Amino acid sequence: MKRSRRLFLPGVIIVAVYFAMAGGDHSVLDARRAEEELAATRAETRRVHRQIDSLRARIAGLREDDEMLERYARERYGFIRDGEYLYRISEPEPVAQEEVRDTPSILRWLRNRDGM
């Protein structure tokens, strides 16, 4: 009986520590996860605030600086002045393998064209 009393208190403490660490809705593990989520949310908030500040500065620049506005219009919308030419260079669109197989080779096309 004395032995079971001596083991009872440490057993209760072990069970209490276990439930404090891993049990229930407000465990230490849940608190740690919540802190990590909070840190990630704060980092994302800082990133978004920097982006907003950058966009505000850009808007202010576009409103106040005509050269900046012109450069933006030229780059974004392809605006040109009278007498200028606009050249757009782009990557070729990828061709599906079926189209490559169905397309005659250039040599076959040349032979057919020249009547050979």
Secondary structure by P-SEA (a helix, b strand, c coil): caaaaaaaaaaaaaaaaaaacccccccaaaaaaaaaaaaaaaaaaaaaaaaaaaaaaaaaaaaccaaaaaaaaaaacccccccbbbbbbbccccccaaaaaacccaaaaaaaaacc
